[in-house]
Amino acid sequence: MAWYLVFWRNRSTSTVVPAASASQARSRAQRKQKRGYGGIVAARRANSQDAGLISKGTWVRRRRDGTSPQFGSARSKAKARRQRSSYRHWL
């Protein structure tokens, strides 16, 4: 069983679910859907970096475009922090 990141239309973060396939990940994430999330827009298999974070119990932040604020240069991490703070009022 692999880890999948399921992305929602109205949410900046994804839901992490263990599943054997993308369709199973979608149905499992659907059970965790809360009001205001919107529909599921994508279900992607977690890469090795994300799987390592998940196994450690760390919160995984992965954007829909595939980039992550958790990996990369200090400059890219600072940019991600600024972006999160600008959206903080509705997160």
matplotlib code that plots the C-alpha trace (Angstrom):
import matplotlib.pyplot as plt

x = [0.0, 1.3, 0.7, -1.3, -1.8, -5.3, -5.8, -9.0, -10.4, -10.8, -7.9, -4.2, -3.1, -3.7, -5.1, -2.7, -4.3, -2.9, -4.2, -3.4, -4.5, -5.5, -9.2, -9.0, -7.2, -10.0, -12.7, -10.8, -10.2, -13.9, -14.7, -12.4, -13.9, -15.3, -17.6, -15.8, -13.1, -14.7, -14.3, -11.2, -9.0, -6.1, -4.8, -1.0, 1.2, 3.6, 7.2, 10.1, 10.7, 7.1, 6.8, 9.8, 8.0, 4.8, 6.5, 8.1, 4.7, 5.6, 3.0, 3.5, 3.1, 3.0, 1.5, -0.7, 2.0, 4.4, 6.7, 7.2, 8.2, 9.8, 12.6, 14.9, 16.9, 16.5, 15.2, 12.5, 11.4, 11.3, 9.1, 6.7, 6.5, 5.6, 3.0, 1.4, 1.2, -0.6, -3.3, -3.3, -6.6, -8.6, -6.6]
y = [0.0, 3.4, 6.9, 9.3, 13.1, 14.1, 17.8, 19.8, 22.7, 25.1, 24.1, 24.9, 21.6, 18.0, 15.1, 12.1, 8.6, 5.1, 3.4, 0.9, 3.1, 6.7, 5.8, 4.1, 7.2, 9.4, 7.3, 7.2, 10.9, 11.6, 10.1, 12.7, 15.6, 18.5, 21.3, 24.0, 21.7, 21.7, 18.7, 16.6, 17.9, 15.5, 12.4, 11.9, 9.2, 10.6, 10.6, 9.2, 12.5, 12.8, 9.2, 9.7, 12.7, 10.7, 7.7, 10.2, 11.6, 15.1, 17.2, 17.1, 20.3, 19.8, 22.2, 21.1, 22.1, 19.5, 21.9, 21.8, 24.4, 21.8, 20.9, 23.3, 26.4, 28.8, 31.4, 29.2, 28.2, 31.9, 32.6, 29.8, 31.3, 34.7, 33.1, 31.2, 34.3, 36.2, 33.5, 32.9, 34.8, 32.1, 29.0]
z = [0.0, -1.0, 0.3, -1.8, -1.5, -2.4, -3.4, -2.8, -4.8, -1.9, 0.2, 0.1, 1.8, 0.7, 2.6, 3.0, 2.7, 2.4, -0.8, -3.4, -6.3, -7.1, -7.3, -3.9, -2.5, -3.9, -2.2, 1.1, 1.1, 0.3, 3.7, 5.4, 3.3, 5.4, 4.5, 2.5, 1.0, -2.4, -4.8, -5.3, -8.1, -8.0, -6.3, -6.6, -5.2, -2.6, -3.7, -1.7, 0.1, 1.2, 2.1, 4.5, 6.1, 6.5, 8.1, 10.6, 11.4, 10.0, 8.3, 4.5, 2.6, -1.2, -3.7, -6.6, -9.0, -7.4, -5.5, -1.8, 0.8, 2.9, 0.5, -1.4, -0.7, 2.2, -0.2, -1.5, 2.0, 3.0, -0.1, 0.9, 4.4, 3.1, 0.8, 3.7, 5.9, 3.2, 3.2, 7.0, 7.5, 5.7, 6.5]

ax = plt.figure().add_subplot(projection="3d")
ax.plot(x, y, z, "-o")
ax.set_aspect("equal")
plt.show()
